[in-house]
Amino acid sequence: MDKKERLWFLFQFLHEVEKKMSREKEKQVMIEKAINIRLMCDYVVSCSYGDVVLIICMLHDYINMMDDTRADDIMYQAYYRGVFMKMADRLKGSYHPDRIIPFAIDRKKALEIFDQWIRTKKYVPRDFYSKDQIEKLTGVYFPYWLYDCQVRASLDARGDKVSTWAAGNIRYTKTDQYDVSRQGSMEVANVPRNALSKANRRLVEGVFPFDMTRQKEFHMGYLSGFFAENRDMEYKTFAQEVEQEVEAYAKQSLTSQIGDYNSVQVRSCQARLEKPSWKYTLLPVWTLTYKDKKDGKIYYFACNGESGKICGELPVDRGRLGRLFASIFLPVAAVLLALGYLMG
């Protein structure tokens, strides 16, 4: 079943569900289960962003059509219309990114970067950079959550300054104690977390950092000609971890501003996070993967689609490496044997 057929099937499904709507309370519950939002979300997990947007548009078009034909149906207006609207809004909220960093490096430039990089690698199998393999170079938007907040921190400590001097045969030591108080606030922006559990973290995170000032409001036009992965992790999965990380960074930053003391005893240090927010953001990466025919291991090349930074894990052509070893080792071994024979 191709994309158009699947979308048409979905439209027909919604139409049939609506036709069978009943004022009977038990049947209302059954219908609600049939068009349950979770089931709908499960359906679109494997769809592209384009598919999801089409489904949302179809739902809104369907609601508009039913508004015209059933404007006087109180039950439809009071109950079922809201169910369809919630479904559309839930899909939009779940799958629509907030921000995107568009590809600044096109395919031609990405291929040039790959060519320059692979030229420095002498013992990579030719299959890795064959014409057919290079055609698989793909621009992919990977999903990330970006965390922003304001931090207010305060510190109370005691600082000791020790001085020593000598008078005659006597050496004196003096310790001055100071109360130290520090307060400060800071803006934290764009702390990233990978929103795709199945992603090869080395592939994606190996091309960090991205210039976050290049973020744009998400628009479907940015996806034209590229692939986009759907997220499968919500920010709540790592919210506590990120908050602890930000708090620790804020406290460390404040502690580093204490000053020049011989010793410091921190009595209390607190950090309060304010106005936390998460942005669902797509980041651009050019990727090329290669599966080794012998051991089945996946190797990769990745290029930051915004800055051009690259990383990769490459296979080794053991045959070429063996020939290199033989060309160096055997002549040296022959010379050593000859010298040994002559000297013996």
Secondary structure as the mmCIF struct_conf table of DSSP 4:
data_model
#
loop_
_struct_conf.conf_type_id
_struct_conf.id
_struct_conf.beg_label_comp_id
_struct_conf.beg_label_asym_id
_struct_conf.beg_label_seq_id
_struct_conf.end_label_comp_id
_struct_conf.end_label_asym_id
_struct_conf.end_label_seq_id
HELX_RH_AL_P HELX_RH_AL_P1 LYS A 3 LYS A 19
TURN_TY1_P TURN_TY1_P1 LYS A 20 LYS A 20
BEND BEND1 ARG A 23 GLU A 24
HELX_RH_AL_P HELX_RH_AL_P2 LYS A 25 ALA A 34
TURN_TY1_P TURN_TY1_P2 ILE A 35 ILE A 35
HELX_RH_AL_P HELX_RH_AL_P3 ILE A 37 VAL A 44
TURN_TY1_P TURN_TY1_P3 VAL A 45 SER A 46
BEND BEND2 CYS A 47 CYS A 47
HELX_RH_AL_P HELX_RH_AL_P4 TYR A 49 THR A 69
BEND BEND3 ARG A 70 ARG A 70
TURN_TY1_P TURN_TY1_P4 ALA A 71 ASP A 72
HELX_RH_AL_P HELX_RH_AL_P5 ILE A 74 MET A 75
HELX_RH_PI_P HELX_RH_PI_P1 TYR A 76 TYR A 80
HELX_RH_AL_P HELX_RH_AL_P6 ARG A 81 TYR A 95
BEND BEND4 ASP A 98 ASP A 98
STRN STRN1 ARG A 99 ILE A 100
BEND BEND5 ILE A 105 ILE A 105
HELX_RH_AL_P HELX_RH_AL_P7 ARG A 107 ILE A 118
TURN_TY1_P TURN_TY1_P5 ARG A 119 THR A 120
TURN_TY1_P TURN_TY1_P6 LYS A 122 TYR A 123
BEND BEND6 VAL A 124 VAL A 124
HELX_RH_3T_P HELX_RH_3T_P1 ARG A 126 TYR A 129
BEND BEND7 SER A 130 SER A 130
HELX_RH_AL_P HELX_RH_AL_P8 LYS A 131 ILE A 134
TURN_TY1_P TURN_TY1_P7 GLU A 135 LYS A 136
STRN STRN2 THR A 138 ALA A 167
TURN_TY1_P TURN_TY1_P8 GLY A 168 ASN A 169
STRN STRN3 ILE A 170 ASN A 194
TURN_TY1_P TURN_TY1_P9 SER A 197 LYS A 198
BEND BEND8 ALA A 199 ALA A 199
HELX_RH_AL_P HELX_RH_AL_P9 ARG A 201 GLU A 205
TURN_TY1_P TURN_TY1_P10 GLY A 206 VAL A 207
HELX_RH_3T_P HELX_RH_3T_P2 MET A 212 ARG A 214
STRN STRN4 LYS A 216 GLU A 217
HELX_RH_3T_P HELX_RH_3T_P3 MET A 220 LEU A 223
TURN_TY1_P TURN_TY1_P11 SER A 224 GLY A 225
BEND BEND9 PHE A 226 PHE A 226
STRN STRN5 PHE A 227 ALA A 228
HELX_LH_PP_P HELX_LH_PP_P1 GLU A 229 ARG A 231
HELX_RH_3T_P HELX_RH_3T_P4 TYR A 235 THR A 237
TURN_TY1_P TURN_TY1_P12 PHE A 238 PHE A 238
HELX_RH_AL_P HELX_RH_AL_P10 ALA A 239 THR A 255
TURN_TY1_P TURN_TY1_P13 SER A 256 GLN A 257
BEND BEND10 ILE A 258 ILE A 258
BEND BEND11 ASP A 260 ASP A 260
BEND BEND12 ASN A 262 ASN A 262
STRN STRN6 SER A 263 LYS A 291
TURN_TY1_P TURN_TY1_P14 LYS A 293 ASP A 295
STRN STRN7 ILE A 298 ASN A 304
TURN_TY1_P TURN_TY1_P15 GLY A 305 SER A 307
STRN STRN8 ILE A 310 GLU A 313
HELX_RH_AL_P HELX_RH_AL_P11 ARG A 318 MET A 343
#
